[in-house]
Amino acid sequence: MSRQDRLSSVLLTVQRAMPKRSPDHMSAQRERILRATIRCIGDLGLEQTSIATIRKEAELSTGAIYKHFESKDEIVTAALQFAAMDQSDVPHHWPLLRDDMAALGDERGFDMNVIARTNLQLLASSLRPGPLRVLLTSQMEHTLSVLADRLATMEQAGEIRLRMSPLRTARCIAALAEGLTWLGLASGRRLEEISRDIVAGLECLVDADASSSSRD
């Protein structure tokens, strides 16, 4: 039996001996692990993030980590899904969506600096071919698709006029919001100033006057 097999056997024995926890407790513990993973990636980078660093950041035992996940890759995948944009997260009207994209307060309980650092670390890691690139590409495509669908619905309702296709507009919105956030934080600008820049940029991409003219 290999060392890894022996370790897995010991962990399974420990887990079976542990007292049963309520579903709410287990759900909260799982979220704690995912939040710790996101913070670790932001601080250390994906390569330096490990089960050990996640366990330490989450202040949990190794056994508690393995009770929810079998590997680091599984934790990272779940953490990215936890932080991903969902259809229910996107407002149905442009003024609300614009303000939501420019809001730089806490996001899912994370400081904006944590979110910005984590995104940069993940994008840097995804430049190399491999499973992470496949995962992040799929995640980004899903997020952009959700945003594009909402923009298309708003345009069909006559609420906005897009100068480009919904998907191209979604890409530009994402790039603008992320880029201005990173530049602003790196130069020490106040969040309120960054937010105003994002709003001004978004208004260049989307015309809230439905009577405006054509798009590409």
Backbone as CSV, one residue per row, in Angstrom:
resi,resn,N_x,N_y,N_z,CA_x,CA_y,CA_z,C_x,C_y,C_z
1,MET,0.849,-1.191,0.000,0.000,0.000,0.000,0.889,1.247,0.000
2,SER,0.602,2.193,-0.890,1.404,3.399,-0.992,1.155,4.308,0.197
3,ARG,2.049,5.302,0.358,1.909,6.256,1.460,0.589,7.033,1.343
4,GLN,0.241,7.431,0.089,-1.003,8.164,-0.122,-2.214,7.310,0.223
5,ASP,-2.177,6.025,-0.141,-3.287,5.119,0.185,-3.423,4.959,1.695
6,ARG,-2.262,4.854,2.386,-2.313,4.717,3.854,-2.903,5.965,4.492
7,LEU,-2.498,7.142,3.964,-3.023,8.393,4.498,-4.525,8.481,4.283
8,SER,-4.973,8.126,3.066,-6.409,8.167,2.776,-7.176,7.219,3.680
9,SER,-6.612,6.026,3.949,-7.261,5.044,4.812,-7.391,5.569,6.236
10,VAL,-6.325,6.217,6.718,-6.351,6.788,8.069,-7.388,7.889,8.162
11,LEU,-7.432,8.768,7.140,-8.390,9.871,7.148,-9.825,9.362,7.124
12,LEU,-10.078,8.319,6.334,-11.422,7.747,6.292,-11.823,7.168,7.643
13,THR,-10.864,6.520,8.312,-11.129,5.956,9.641,-11.461,7.052,10.634
14,VAL,-10.683,8.161,10.567,-10.926,9.286,11.466,-12.286,9.903,11.194
15,GLN,-12.620,10.067,9.898,-13.898,10.674,9.542,-15.076,9.854,10.053
16,ARG,-14.963,8.526,9.945,-16.061,7.664,10.400,-16.230,7.737,11.912
17,ALA,-15.123,7.993,12.598,-15.174,8.051,14.057,-15.684,9.393,14.565
18,MET,-15.667,10.423,13.674,-16.092,11.752,14.098,-17.605,11.796,14.299
19,PRO,-18.090,12.616,15.259,-19.532,12.723,15.473,-20.233,13.340,14.272
20,LYS,-21.469,12.944,14.060,-22.241,13.467,12.948,-22.557,14.940,13.175
21,ARG,-22.485,15.730,12.101,-22.782,17.152,12.168,-24.064,17.442,11.409
22,SER,-24.740,18.537,11.792,-25.982,18.903,11.127,-25.681,19.392,9.711
23,PRO,-26.669,19.304,8.802,-26.469,19.808,7.435,-26.063,21.275,7.401
24,ASP,-26.639,22.091,8.293,-26.284,23.507,8.333,-24.821,23.692,8.721
25,HIS,-24.369,22.902,9.682,-22.966,22.970,10.113,-22.048,22.577,8.961
26,MET,-22.385,21.522,8.250,-21.554,21.050,7.162,-21.530,22.049,6.006
27,SER,-22.675,22.669,5.729,-22.745,23.661,4.667,-21.886,24.880,5.011
28,ALA,-21.974,25.319,6.267,-21.177,26.464,6.705,-19.687,26.141,6.673
29,GLN,-19.337,24.922,7.042,-17.933,24.510,7.026,-17.406,24.449,5.596
30,ARG,-18.221,23.949,4.679,-17.821,23.875,3.270,-17.583,25.271,2.713
31,GLU,-18.490,26.206,3.011,-18.312,27.578,2.539,-17.059,28.210,3.144
32,ARG,-16.783,27.877,4.384,-15.567,28.371,5.048,-14.315,27.931,4.289
33,ILE,-14.325,26.695,3.818,-13.194,26.168,3.045,-13.073,26.900,1.710
34,LEU,-14.191,27.133,1.051,-14.168,27.795,-0.251,-13.685,29.241,-0.125
35,ARG,-14.125,29.921,0.912,-13.681,31.301,1.137,-12.182,31.344,1.450
36,ALA,-11.730,30.380,2.233,-10.307,30.310,2.563,-9.487,30.053,1.298
37,THR,-10.014,29.214,0.412,-9.319,28.907,-0.841,-9.162,30.157,-1.698
38,ILE,-10.212,30.941,-1.810,-10.157,32.174,-2.597,-9.136,33.141,-2.013
39,ARG,-9.115,33.266,-0.691,-8.129,34.162,-0.062,-6.709,33.652,-0.290
40,CYS,-6.506,32.350,-0.202,-5.175,31.772,-0.408,-4.689,32.019,-1.837
41,ILE,-5.567,31.826,-2.806,-5.181,32.054,-4.205,-4.783,33.509,-4.407
42,GLY,-5.558,34.421,-3.813,-5.247,35.837,-3.940,-3.919,36.210,-3.301
43,ASP,-3.600,35.599,-2.176,-2.377,35.935,-1.443,-1.150,35.195,-1.962
44,LEU,-1.324,33.927,-2.347,-0.182,33.064,-2.652,-0.053,32.682,-4.120
45,GLY,-1.148,32.805,-4.871,-1.154,32.271,-6.223,-1.659,30.842,-6.204
46,LEU,-2.106,30.370,-7.344,-2.703,29.038,-7.406,-1.686,27.940,-7.119
47,GLU,-0.485,28.076,-7.675,0.516,27.023,-7.523,0.932,26.834,-6.069
48,GLN,1.031,27.931,-5.324,1.469,27.854,-3.932,0.333,27.538,-2.961
49,THR,-0.889,27.583,-3.456,-2.032,27.212,-2.622,-2.094,25.690,-2.516
50,SER,-2.233,25.183,-1.311,-2.246,23.738,-1.079,-3.324,23.395,-0.049
51,ILE,-3.551,22.106,0.128,-4.480,21.667,1.177,-4.026,22.228,2.523
52,ALA,-2.719,22.234,2.757,-2.181,22.715,4.037,-2.458,24.204,4.245
53,THR,-2.253,25.021,3.185,-2.485,26.459,3.346,-3.973,26.761,3.473
54,ILE,-4.800,26.003,2.756,-6.251,26.185,2.872,-6.714,25.809,4.274
55,ARG,-6.218,24.679,4.787,-6.582,24.228,6.133,-6.212,25.285,7.172
56,LYS,-5.016,25.840,7.030,-4.559,26.852,7.985,-5.405,28.115,7.910
57,GLU,-5.707,28.574,6.677,-6.503,29.786,6.497,-7.929,29.590,7.022
58,ALA,-8.479,28.393,6.812,-9.845,28.097,7.258,-9.913,27.747,8.742
59,GLU,-8.733,27.509,9.349,-8.650,27.111,10.760,-9.457,25.836,11.013
60,LEU,-9.201,24.855,10.136,-9.852,23.557,10.253,-8.799,22.460,10.223
61,SER,-9.182,21.280,10.619,-8.268,20.149,10.561,-8.193,19.595,9.144
62,THR,-7.155,18.833,8.869,-7.031,18.186,7.565,-8.206,17.236,7.329
63,GLY,-8.613,16.536,8.385,-9.750,15.623,8.272,-11.019,16.339,7.865
64,ALA,-11.219,17.559,8.394,-12.417,18.334,8.051,-12.410,18.715,6.579
65,ILE,-11.217,19.048,6.058,-11.107,19.393,4.634,-11.494,18.190,3.768
66,TYR,-10.914,17.020,4.099,-11.164,15.821,3.295,-12.577,15.281,3.480
67,LYS,-13.281,15.746,4.463,-14.671,15.325,4.630,-15.543,15.928,3.525
68,HIS,-15.070,17.055,2.966,-15.821,17.739,1.910,-15.223,17.536,0.516
69,PHE,-13.902,17.433,0.439,-13.224,17.398,-0.860,-12.127,16.336,-0.871
70,GLU,-11.877,15.785,-2.059,-10.870,14.735,-2.184,-9.508,15.268,-2.613
71,SER,-9.459,16.493,-3.184,-8.198,17.007,-3.696,-8.238,18.522,-3.788
72,LYS,-7.068,19.107,-3.984,-6.971,20.557,-4.180,-7.742,20.979,-5.424
73,ASP,-7.609,20.218,-6.507,-8.304,20.572,-7.752,-9.813,20.637,-7.539
74,GLU,-10.336,19.717,-6.760,-11.780,19.710,-6.479,-12.182,20.941,-5.670
75,ILE,-11.326,21.340,-4.730,-11.622,22.536,-3.927,-11.599,23.781,-4.805
76,VAL,-10.581,23.904,-5.653,-10.463,25.078,-6.524,-11.658,25.172,-7.464
77,THR,-12.061,24.047,-8.039,-13.224,24.040,-8.926,-14.468,24.519,-8.191
78,ALA,-14.685,24.012,-6.984,-15.852,24.413,-6.193,-15.779,25.883,-5.800
79,ALA,-14.566,26.375,-5.496,-14.390,27.778,-5.104,-14.725,28.705,-6.261
80,LEU,-14.303,28.342,-7.465,-14.612,29.152,-8.636,-16.109,29.158,-8.925
81,GLN,-16.747,28.017,-8.750,-18.194,27.941,-8.953,-18.926,28.765,-7.900
82,PHE,-18.404,28.769,-6.683,-18.995,29.543,-5.589,-18.970,31.043,-5.910
83,ALA,-17.867,31.494,-6.533,-17.696,32.921,-6.812,-18.281,33.346,-8.154
84,ALA,-18.744,32.387,-8.958,-19.191,32.701,-10.315,-20.511,33.458,-10.319
85,MET,-20.701,34.233,-11.397,-21.951,34.965,-11.586,-23.061,33.991,-11.986
86,ASP,-24.203,34.147,-11.368,-25.371,33.326,-11.686,-26.454,34.219,-12.280
87,GLN,-27.380,33.618,-13.019,-28.459,34.389,-13.644,-29.193,35.247,-12.620
88,SER,-29.389,34.701,-11.425,-30.131,35.440,-10.399,-29.345,36.625,-9.854
89,ASP,-28.032,36.668,-10.121,-27.209,37.777,-9.636,-27.298,39.010,-10.519
90,VAL,-27.823,38.860,-11.738,-27.790,39.952,-12.710,-29.119,40.705,-12.688
91,PRO,-29.087,42.005,-12.369,-30.323,42.803,-12.361,-31.008,42.801,-13.720
92,HIS,-32.312,43.035,-13.709,-33.102,42.970,-14.938,-33.175,44.302,-15.668
93,HIS,-32.733,45.387,-15.055,-32.826,46.703,-15.682,-31.456,47.370,-15.704
94,TRP,-31.195,48.117,-16.795,-29.870,48.663,-17.033,-29.339,49.547,-15.907
95,PRO,-30.093,50.509,-15.371,-29.525,51.337,-14.304,-29.034,50.510,-13.110
96,LEU,-29.787,49.469,-12.783,-29.381,48.605,-11.667,-28.160,47.771,-12.045
97,LEU,-28.129,47.259,-13.284,-26.990,46.467,-13.733,-25.733,47.327,-13.796
98,ARG,-25.858,48.536,-14.343,-24.722,49.462,-14.433,-24.161,49.755,-13.052
99,ASP,-25.049,50.074,-12.113,-24.593,50.395,-10.758,-24.006,49.173,-10.066
100,ASP,-24.570,47.998,-10.367,-24.060,46.766,-9.770,-22.642,46.460,-10.270
101,MET,-22.405,46.663,-11.572,-21.072,46.436,-12.136,-20.051,47.409,-11.561
102,ALA,-20.503,48.599,-11.190,-19.590,49.624,-10.677,-19.472,49.601,-9.159
103,ALA,-20.281,48.775,-8.500,-20.248,48.711,-7.032,-18.970,48.004,-6.588
104,LEU,-18.169,48.661,-5.778,-16.884,48.097,-5.361,-16.823,47.887,-3.852
105,GLY,-17.978,47.609,-3.269,-17.976,47.257,-1.856,-17.622,45.790,-1.704
106,ASP,-18.016,45.197,-0.588,-17.759,43.778,-0.378,-18.534,42.959,-1.406
107,GLU,-17.889,41.964,-1.982,-18.528,41.063,-2.939,-18.555,39.670,-2.344
108,ARG,-19.767,39.183,-2.047,-19.928,37.893,-1.369,-19.108,37.842,-0.082
109,GLY,-18.987,39.016,0.568,-18.265,39.050,1.837,-16.759,39.198,1.695
110,PHE,-16.253,39.407,0.466,-14.822,39.576,0.235,-14.489,41.043,0.006
111,ASP,-13.357,41.472,0.540,-12.836,42.796,0.247,-12.462,42.862,-1.236
112,MET,-12.645,44.032,-1.872,-12.357,44.157,-3.299,-10.895,43.863,-3.617
113,ASN,-9.993,44.155,-2.703,-8.584,43.847,-2.936,-8.369,42.341,-3.070
114,VAL,-9.101,41.567,-2.263,-9.007,40.107,-2.346,-9.515,39.619,-3.694
115,ILE,-10.662,40.148,-4.124,-11.243,39.749,-5.405,-10.291,40.097,-6.555
116,ALA,-9.743,41.320,-6.535,-8.854,41.748,-7.617,-7.593,40.893,-7.669
117,ARG,-6.991,40.630,-6.508,-5.772,39.811,-6.475,-6.050,38.394,-6.952
118,THR,-7.157,37.825,-6.500,-7.507,36.452,-6.882,-7.728,36.348,-8.386
119,ASN,-8.463,37.303,-8.967,-8.716,37.281,-10.399,-7.418,37.377,-11.202
120,LEU,-6.517,38.251,-10.759,-5.241,38.396,-11.458,-4.420,37.110,-11.381
121,GLN,-4.391,36.491,-10.201,-3.640,35.250,-10.033,-4.203,34.149,-10.924
122,LEU,-5.516,34.051,-10.980,-6.142,33.004,-11.794,-5.905,33.241,-13.282
123,LEU,-6.008,34.495,-13.712,-5.774,34.795,-15.117,-4.333,34.499,-15.508
124,ALA,-3.390,34.828,-14.625,-1.985,34.540,-14.904,-1.756,33.033,-15.021
125,SER,-2.361,32.275,-14.108,-2.198,30.818,-14.136,-2.854,30.199,-15.365
126,SER,-3.939,30.795,-15.827,-4.676,30.224,-16.957,-4.002,30.467,-18.298
127,LEU,-2.943,31.269,-18.326,-2.227,31.491,-19.583,-1.497,30.235,-20.037
128,ARG,-1.200,29.351,-19.087,-0.532,28.099,-19.422,-1.578,27.040,-19.771
129,PRO,-1.357,26.291,-20.848,-2.300,25.220,-21.211,-2.427,24.200,-20.085
130,GLY,-3.619,23.687,-19.892,-3.827,22.676,-18.870,-5.255,22.693,-18.362
131,PRO,-5.548,21.875,-17.361,-6.911,21.773,-16.830,-7.461,23.090,-16.308
132,LEU,-6.599,23.915,-15.686,-7.083,25.182,-15.147,-7.575,26.099,-16.267
133,ARG,-6.844,26.117,-17.358,-7.258,26.963,-18.475,-8.622,26.513,-18.990
134,VAL,-8.832,25.213,-19.097,-10.124,24.690,-19.555,-11.231,25.101,-18.593
135,LEU,-10.948,24.962,-17.286,-11.940,25.305,-16.269,-12.281,26.791,-16.306
136,LEU,-11.253,27.647,-16.354,-11.488,29.086,-16.339,-12.153,29.560,-17.624
137,THR,-11.774,28.970,-18.743,-12.415,29.339,-20.007,-13.903,29.030,-19.955
138,SER,-14.244,27.854,-19.448,-15.647,27.472,-19.317,-16.390,28.423,-18.387
139,GLN,-15.739,28.779,-17.279,-16.363,29.670,-16.302,-16.576,31.064,-16.888
140,MET,-15.557,31.578,-17.583,-15.676,32.915,-18.177,-16.744,32.942,-19.252
141,GLU,-16.810,31.892,-20.048,-17.827,31.831,-21.100,-19.229,31.808,-20.502
142,HIS,-19.385,31.078,-19.392,-20.690,31.038,-18.723,-21.071,32.422,-18.207
143,THR,-20.128,33.101,-17.534,-20.397,34.427,-16.981,-20.763,35.416,-18.076
144,LEU,-20.003,35.400,-19.162,-20.272,36.313,-20.272,-21.609,35.992,-20.937
145,SER,-21.945,34.710,-21.019,-23.219,34.312,-21.607,-24.396,34.814,-20.770
146,VAL,-24.265,34.707,-19.452,-25.315,35.200,-18.548,-25.511,36.703,-18.743
147,LEU,-24.405,37.440,-18.779,-24.482,38.893,-18.948,-25.027,39.257,-20.329
148,ALA,-24.582,38.558,-21.362,-25.048,38.837,-22.721,-26.551,38.576,-22.855
149,ASP,-27.035,37.505,-22.251,-28.469,37.191,-22.310,-29.300,38.305,-21.672
150,ARG,-28.802,38.813,-20.556,-29.536,39.888,-19.875,-29.537,41.161,-20.734
151,LEU,-28.402,41.481,-21.341,-28.320,42.661,-22.206,-29.256,42.515,-23.406
152,ALA,-29.291,41.317,-23.994,-30.163,41.077,-25.145,-31.632,41.270,-24.769
153,THR,-32.004,40.794,-23.585,-33.394,40.949,-23.117,-33.733,42.419,-22.936
154,MET,-32.808,43.188,-22.374,-33.033,44.624,-22.178,-33.180,45.345,-23.512
155,GLU,-32.361,44.943,-24.498,-32.443,45.588,-25.807,-33.762,45.236,-26.494
156,GLN,-34.170,43.989,-26.396,-35.432,43.576,-27.006,-36.623,44.301,-26.380
157,ALA,-36.499,44.639,-25.100,-37.573,45.361,-24.408,-37.543,46.854,-24.716
158,GLY,-36.545,47.301,-25.466,-36.449,48.714,-25.811,-35.852,49.574,-24.719
159,GLU,-35.268,48.940,-23.700,-34.716,49.705,-22.578,-33.355,50.297,-22.910
160,ILE,-32.574,49.583,-23.730,-31.236,50.043,-24.099,-31.007,49.802,-25.590
161,ARG,-29.979,50.434,-26.109,-29.514,50.163,-27.464,-28.033,49.833,-27.370
162,LEU,-27.650,48.685,-27.935,-26.260,48.259,-27.900,-25.550,48.675,-29.172
163,ARG,-24.328,49.130,-29.045,-23.526,49.526,-30.197,-22.820,48.321,-30.829
164,MET,-22.801,47.209,-30.097,-22.197,45.960,-30.575,-23.157,44.832,-30.245
165,SER,-22.800,43.614,-30.630,-23.636,42.465,-30.274,-23.651,42.309,-28.749
166,PRO,-24.670,41.639,-28.183,-24.716,41.451,-26.725,-23.469,40.768,-26.164
167,LEU,-22.963,39.729,-26.856,-21.796,39.022,-26.341,-20.552,39.892,-26.391
168,ARG,-20.365,40.624,-27.477,-19.203,41.506,-27.567,-19.305,42.610,-26.517
169,THR,-20.500,43.120,-26.304,-20.696,44.143,-25.272,-20.382,43.585,-23.895
170,ALA,-20.808,42.345,-23.643,-20.533,41.703,-22.349,-19.025,41.578,-22.125
171,ARG,-18.287,41.188,-23.175,-16.829,41.079,-23.058,-16.213,42.438,-22.716
172,CYS,-16.662,43.471,-23.399,-16.115,44.805,-23.160,-16.464,45.308,-21.764
173,ILE,-17.677,45.024,-21.310,-18.075,45.426,-19.966,-17.195,44.755,-18.921
174,ALA,-16.976,43.446,-19.087,-16.152,42.710,-18.133,-14.718,43.239,-18.125
175,ALA,-14.167,43.462,-19.327,-12.795,43.955,-19.417,-12.665,45.350,-18.825
176,LEU,-13.633,46.196,-19.095,-13.589,47.560,-18.581,-13.674,47.586,-17.052
177,ALA,-14.645,46.854,-16.516,-14.829,46.859,-15.058,-13.621,46.272,-14.334
178,GLU,-13.117,45.130,-14.826,-11.955,44.504,-14.188,-10.716,45.382,-14.338
179,GLY,-10.479,45.872,-15.555,-9.278,46.662,-15.816,-9.223,47.934,-15.001
180,LEU,-10.318,48.679,-14.958,-10.336,49.914,-14.186,-10.194,49.641,-12.689
181,THR,-10.752,48.522,-12.244,-10.607,48.169,-10.827,-9.147,47.882,-10.491
182,TRP,-8.487,47.054,-11.311,-7.082,46.728,-11.055,-6.208,47.970,-11.111
183,LEU,-6.387,48.806,-12.126,-5.573,50.014,-12.259,-5.799,50.960,-11.083
184,GLY,-7.061,51.102,-10.701,-7.376,52.006,-9.597,-6.801,51.547,-8.271
185,LEU,-6.970,50.260,-7.963,-6.439,49.731,-6.712,-4.918,49.789,-6.682
186,ALA,-4.284,49.488,-7.826,-2.828,49.501,-7.891,-2.258,50.896,-7.691
187,SER,-3.006,51.916,-8.102,-2.523,53.292,-7.967,-3.037,53.971,-6.706
188,GLY,-3.739,53.233,-5.865,-4.185,53.769,-4.584,-5.371,54.713,-4.658
189,ARG,-6.139,54.631,-5.732,-7.315,55.511,-5.849,-8.437,55.024,-4.944
190,ARG,-9.287,55.945,-4.559,-10.415,55.602,-3.698,-11.457,54.831,-4.502
191,LEU,-12.192,53.937,-3.817,-13.187,53.108,-4.500,-14.256,53.950,-5.173
192,GLU,-14.622,55.058,-4.562,-15.647,55.923,-5.142,-15.196,56.482,-6.490
193,GLU,-13.912,56.815,-6.607,-13.378,57.343,-7.869,-13.368,56.266,-8.945
194,ILE,-12.947,55.062,-8.556,-12.932,53.950,-9.508,-14.344,53.656,-9.997
195,SER,-15.288,53.661,-9.080,-16.680,53.371,-9.424,-17.215,54.385,-10.430
196,ARG,-16.890,55.648,-10.248,-17.357,56.679,-11.187,-16.759,56.459,-12.581
197,ASP,-15.496,56.058,-12.625,-14.863,55.774,-13.915,-15.554,54.606,-14.622
198,ILE,-15.910,53.584,-13.852,-16.576,52.413,-14.438,-17.940,52.805,-15.009
199,VAL,-18.703,53.598,-14.256,-20.010,54.054,-14.737,-19.855,54.833,-16.037
200,ALA,-18.885,55.752,-16.083,-18.665,56.555,-17.294,-18.299,55.653,-18.474
201,GLY,-17.456,54.637,-18.223,-17.077,53.722,-19.288,-18.247,52.892,-19.784
202,LEU,-19.074,52.416,-18.861,-20.230,51.609,-19.239,-21.216,52.414,-20.076
203,GLU,-21.360,53.683,-19.767,-22.287,54.516,-20.524,-21.790,54.776,-21.945
204,CYS,-20.486,54.559,-22.177,-19.959,54.651,-23.538,-20.257,53.382,-24.341
205,LEU,-20.482,52.291,-23.639,-20.725,51.005,-24.295,-22.206,50.736,-24.529
206,VAL,-23.042,51.249,-23.646,-24.479,50.976,-23.708,-25.242,52.296,-23.699
207,ASP,-26.116,52.455,-24.659,-26.924,53.668,-24.757,-28.284,53.392,-24.132
208,ALA,-28.575,54.100,-23.065,-29.850,53.906,-22.386,-30.994,54.572,-23.125
209,ASP,-30.699,55.328,-24.163,-31.722,55.956,-24.997,-32.050,55.012,-26.141
210,ALA,-33.174,54.349,-26.063,-33.533,53.331,-27.054,-33.720,53.895,-28.457
211,SER,-33.768,55.210,-28.590,-33.941,55.782,-29.910,-32.617,55.948,-30.647
212,SER,-31.513,55.626,-29.994,-30.215,55.806,-30.634,-30.024,54.811,-31.768
213,SER,-28.991,55.027,-32.571,-28.854,54.287,-33.825,-28.179,52.948,-33.722
214,SER,-27.670,52.506,-34.862,-27.271,51.122,-35.081,-26.050,50.682,-34.300
215,ARG,-25.850,49.355,-34.312,-24.656,48.750,-33.754,-23.956,47.939,-34.806
216,ASP,-22.733,47.468,-34.430,-21.939,46.638,-35.378,-22.659,45.339,-35.672
